[in-house]
Amino acid sequence: MPFMVKKRTTPLARKLRHQPSDAEIRFWSRVRSSQLGGFKFVHSFPIGRHVADFACRSAKLVVEIDGGQHAGAAEADAERTREIEMFGYTVIRFWNNEVLANTDGVLEAVYDHLLMIRDRPRC
C-alpha cells in the first residue's frame, strides 16, 4: 500500500486550510466537529501526492469541492480520483455552486455515501 502522507504535501495542506473557497467554508461549517451523523471530517487532508478537500478517515470517504478551475480538467480530476482511490478511499465531487445553492442536498448525498460505506460488508 502506498505511503499515506508525504512531507511535501503537508505544508500545502496547511496553506490550503487558510485559503478556503466560500463553498468550502460553508461545507466545513456543517461537517466539522462530527456534526454530520457523528462522522468526523478533516479539512485539507494529504493523501499520497494530493491534498483532499475533505476526508472522513473512518469511512475512507473524500469529498472534493470543485471550482471553475476544474471546468476543463476532467482528465486530470479523473486521474487524481484514481490515485486517491489507490489508498482505499471513495471520492465524491461537488461543484462550488452546488454547495452554495443546495447545501442541505449536498450534505444529504454525503451522508448517504457515508451510510452506504459503513453498511458495506467487509471481506
N, C-alpha and C positions, 0 to 999 in steps of 0.2 A: 504494500500500500504506500502511496506517495506520502512524503513528509507534509504535515498539516500547515504549519506556519513557517514561512521563510522570513528571515530577518529583514530582507529588503522591502517586504510588503507591510511590515508593522508600522514604520514611520508614515507611509502613505495612508494607512488605515486611520492613524491618529489625525492626520491632516484632514481627511475626508469627514471625520466626525465633527470637525469645526467649520465645515463648509457645506451643510446640507441644503438641498433644494426645499422649496415650500412644501412640496409633496412629501418629501422625506420627514420633514418636521411634523407634518400632520400625522403621517403613519406612525412615527415613533411615539408621538404623544398618546396614541391609542393602544400601543402594544408594550410599552415599557413597563417595568415592574410587574410583569406577569398578568397584565390586565386582560389579555385575550385568552379566556378559558384556563388560566393558570399556566399557560405555556410561556417560558422565558425566552425573550429575544435579545440578541446583541446587535449593535449597530456597527457598520464598517468592519466586518469580520474577515481577517485574512484566511484565504483557503488556497493553498498552493501559490501560484504566481498572481492570483487575483484577490481583490477585496470585494466581498459580497456586501450589498447594501444592508441587508438584514439577514440574520440567521437564527433559527431555533435549533440549537445544537442537539437537544434531547430527541427531537423528531427528525433531525437531519433534513430540515427544510430551509431553503434560501429564498428570500423574496427580493427580487430586483425591481427597482422603480426607475423606469427609463424616461429620459427627457428627449428633447428634439434631436440631440446629437446621435441618437440611436436610429433615427428615421431611415437612413440609408445603410445601416450596419447590420443587416440581418445575418449575413455570413459570419461576421466577427462575433455577434451575440450568440449564434448557434455554437461556434467553437468554444467560446467562454463557458456556455452551459455544459457542453460535453466535458470540458476539463474539470469543472466543479463537480459534475456527477461522478467523475472517477473517484472522488473522495467519499462517495456514498450518499451525497445529498440529492434531493429533488429540488429543482429550480422552477419557480413560477415568476412570471413577469407581468407588470402592470405599467401603463403609461402614466406620466405625471398627471395629465388631465383627468384620467380615471380616478386616481386617488383623491384629487381635489374636488371633483364633481360628484363622486359617488363613494365616499369614504366607507360608509356602512356596508355597501355592496362588496367592496374590495376586502374588507375585514371578514365578511361572511365567507367569501371564497377562500381566503387564507385559513380560516377556522375549519372549513370543510376539508381542506387538504390535510390539516393537522390531525383531524379525527380519522381520516382515511388512512394516513400513515400509521397512526397509533394502533388502529384496529387491524392492520395488515398482519396476516400470520407470518411468524418468523420461522425460518428453517433451522 
